[in-house]
Amino acid sequence: MTGPGPDAVHMTAIGKPGLDCVLRDRAAPPGPDGPPGPVAPPGPVARAIAGRAIAGAAIAAFTARWAWRRLERTKVSGDSMAPALQSGDRLLVWRTTRMKTGDILAAGDPRHPERTVLKRVASFDGSGVFLLGDNEGQSTDSRHFGPVPLSLVRGKAIYRYAPPGRAGRLPRQPRLPRQKRIPR
């Protein structure tokens, strides 16, 4: 493979030596009178387009790096969130404290903060979040340990990436668990 010819124009993004761009015009096909003449170097329009492409690539790289720092992965163990989440599901969690009722949050267990629990937001206020599991009979949640302090909220589960057959975005479910009636 040969390198760019003498008619190629090289551009390098400022401060980004790995982002090189080579501009060249295609040679015209041979005509009836023989080979084409010399190829003119690209004009200002081609250079502007290449500059925008380099800037767009730099912005995309910065955005991807920023987003990756805000994501963490977690694995579901147990049946407390069945059927929405099943044991073995692998999730992406977006690090945030912004939430709505029905979102699935990853938070530190108030009894053992190093342990992560995945539960649905039932309610929240400035002091804490009341989290409930979808499977009431199998869930240890805020009914047992009380509201979770906002300082223990790790983020919102947004996407299931494994197993492949169940992969997809995790929608917010506004329905709340059934409330037990208190006899009068």
C-alpha positions as CSV (number, residue, x, y, z in Angstrom):
1,M,0.0,0.0,0.0
2,T,1.4,3.4,-0.9
3,G,1.0,6.6,1.1
4,P,-0.7,9.7,0.0
5,G,0.5,11.3,-3.1
6,P,2.1,14.7,-3.5
7,D,-1.3,16.3,-4.1
8,A,-2.6,15.3,-0.7
9,V,-3.1,17.9,2.0
10,H,-2.5,16.9,5.6
11,M,-4.3,18.4,8.5
12,T,-3.7,17.6,12.2
13,A,-6.1,18.6,15.0
14,I,-4.6,21.0,17.5
15,G,-3.2,19.1,20.5
16,K,-4.5,15.8,19.0
17,P,-1.6,14.2,17.1
18,G,-3.6,11.0,16.5
19,L,-6.4,12.8,14.6
20,D,-4.8,13.2,11.2
21,C,-6.8,13.8,8.1
22,V,-5.6,13.4,4.5
23,L,-7.5,15.3,1.8
24,R,-7.1,14.5,-1.8
25,D,-9.1,14.8,-5.0
26,R,-9.8,11.7,-7.0
27,A,-7.9,11.6,-10.2
28,A,-10.1,11.9,-13.3
29,P,-10.4,8.7,-15.3
30,P,-8.3,8.5,-18.5
31,G,-10.0,10.3,-21.4
32,P,-9.9,9.5,-25.1
33,D,-6.7,11.5,-25.5
34,G,-4.7,9.6,-22.8
35,P,-4.0,10.0,-19.0
36,P,-5.5,12.9,-17.1
37,G,-3.6,16.0,-16.3
38,P,-2.3,16.9,-12.8
39,V,-4.8,17.0,-10.0
40,A,-5.3,20.3,-8.2
41,P,-5.0,20.3,-4.4
42,P,-8.3,20.6,-2.5
43,G,-9.8,24.0,-2.0
44,P,-11.0,25.8,1.1
45,V,-14.3,24.1,1.1
46,A,-12.7,20.6,1.4
47,R,-10.4,21.9,4.1
48,A,-13.4,23.4,6.0
49,I,-15.3,20.1,5.8
50,A,-12.3,18.2,7.1
51,G,-11.9,20.7,10.0
52,R,-15.5,20.2,11.0
53,A,-15.1,16.4,10.8
54,I,-12.1,16.6,13.1
55,A,-13.9,18.9,15.5
56,G,-16.9,16.6,15.5
57,A,-14.8,13.6,16.3
58,A,-13.1,15.5,19.2
59,I,-16.5,16.5,20.6
60,A,-17.8,12.9,20.3
61,A,-14.7,11.5,22.0
62,F,-15.1,14.0,24.9
63,T,-18.8,13.2,25.3
64,A,-18.2,9.4,25.2
65,R,-15.5,9.8,27.9
66,W,-17.7,12.0,30.1
67,A,-20.7,9.5,29.8
68,W,-18.5,6.5,30.5
69,R,-17.4,8.0,33.8
70,R,-21.0,8.4,34.8
71,L,-21.8,4.7,34.1
72,E,-21.3,1.7,36.3
73,R,-22.2,-1.9,35.9
74,T,-24.1,-4.1,38.3
75,K,-25.4,-7.7,38.4
76,V,-28.9,-8.6,39.8
77,S,-28.9,-11.4,42.4
78,G,-32.1,-12.6,43.9
79,D,-35.8,-12.3,42.9
80,S,-36.8,-9.2,44.8
81,M,-37.4,-7.3,41.5
82,A,-39.0,-10.1,39.5
83,P,-40.5,-10.1,36.9
84,A,-38.9,-6.8,35.8
85,L,-35.4,-7.9,36.8
86,Q,-34.3,-11.5,37.1
87,S,-31.3,-13.0,38.8
88,G,-28.3,-12.8,36.5
89,D,-29.4,-9.7,34.6
90,R,-26.6,-7.3,34.1
91,L,-27.4,-3.6,34.1
92,L,-25.9,-0.2,33.4
93,V,-26.5,2.4,36.2
94,W,-26.3,6.1,35.4
95,R,-24.7,7.9,38.3
96,T,-27.3,10.5,39.4
97,T,-29.5,11.5,42.3
98,R,-32.3,12.7,40.0
99,M,-35.2,10.3,40.1
100,K,-38.9,9.9,39.6
101,T,-41.4,7.6,41.2
102,G,-41.2,4.2,39.4
103,D,-37.4,4.5,38.5
104,I,-35.2,1.5,39.5
105,L,-32.4,2.8,41.7
106,A,-29.1,1.3,42.7
107,A,-28.3,2.3,46.3
108,G,-26.2,1.2,49.2
109,D,-28.0,-1.0,51.7
110,P,-28.5,1.2,54.8
111,R,-27.5,-1.8,57.0
112,H,-24.3,-2.7,54.9
113,P,-23.5,0.4,52.7
114,E,-20.9,-1.6,50.7
115,R,-23.7,-3.8,49.4
116,T,-25.8,-2.5,46.5
117,V,-29.6,-3.0,46.4
118,L,-31.8,-2.5,43.3
119,K,-35.3,-1.3,44.1
120,R,-38.0,0.8,42.6
121,V,-38.6,4.4,43.9
122,A,-42.0,4.5,45.8
123,S,-41.5,8.0,47.2
124,F,-38.8,10.5,48.1
125,D,-38.2,13.7,49.8
126,G,-35.1,15.8,50.8
127,S,-34.0,13.4,53.4
128,G,-34.3,10.0,51.8
129,V,-35.9,7.6,49.3
130,F,-38.5,4.9,50.1
131,L,-37.5,1.9,47.9
132,L,-39.7,-1.1,47.3
133,G,-39.1,-4.4,45.5
134,D,-41.6,-5.5,42.8
135,N,-41.8,-9.0,44.3
136,E,-43.1,-8.1,47.8
137,G,-42.7,-11.7,49.2
138,Q,-39.1,-11.9,48.2
139,S,-37.9,-8.3,48.9
140,T,-36.1,-6.8,51.8
141,D,-36.7,-3.1,51.2
142,S,-37.6,0.2,52.9
143,R,-40.5,-1.6,54.7
144,H,-37.7,-3.4,56.6
145,F,-34.9,-0.9,56.8
146,G,-36.7,2.5,56.3
147,P,-35.9,5.2,53.9
148,V,-32.5,5.2,52.2
149,P,-30.5,8.4,52.7
150,L,-29.7,10.3,49.5
151,S,-26.0,9.9,50.2
152,L,-26.4,6.2,49.6
153,V,-28.0,6.5,46.1
154,R,-25.6,5.4,43.5
155,G,-27.7,6.0,40.4
156,K,-30.6,4.9,38.2
157,A,-30.6,1.6,36.3
158,I,-31.2,2.5,32.7
159,Y,-30.2,-0.4,30.5
160,R,-30.0,-4.2,30.7
161,Y,-27.1,-5.4,28.5
162,A,-27.2,-9.1,29.4
163,P,-28.5,-11.7,28.8
164,P,-28.8,-10.9,25.1
165,G,-32.4,-12.1,24.8
166,R,-33.5,-9.6,27.5
167,A,-31.3,-6.7,26.6
168,G,-32.9,-3.3,26.3
169,R,-33.8,0.0,28.0
170,L,-35.4,-0.2,31.4
171,P,-38.5,1.8,31.4
172,R,-39.8,3.7,34.4
173,Q,-43.0,2.0,35.8
174,P,-45.2,4.5,37.6
175,R,-47.4,1.8,39.2
176,L,-46.9,1.4,42.9
177,P,-47.2,-1.9,44.8
178,R,-50.7,-2.8,46.1
179,Q,-51.5,-1.2,49.4
180,K,-52.9,-3.4,52.1
181,R,-56.2,-2.2,53.5
182,I,-56.4,-1.7,57.1
183,P,-59.7,-3.0,58.6
184,R,-61.8,-0.5,60.4
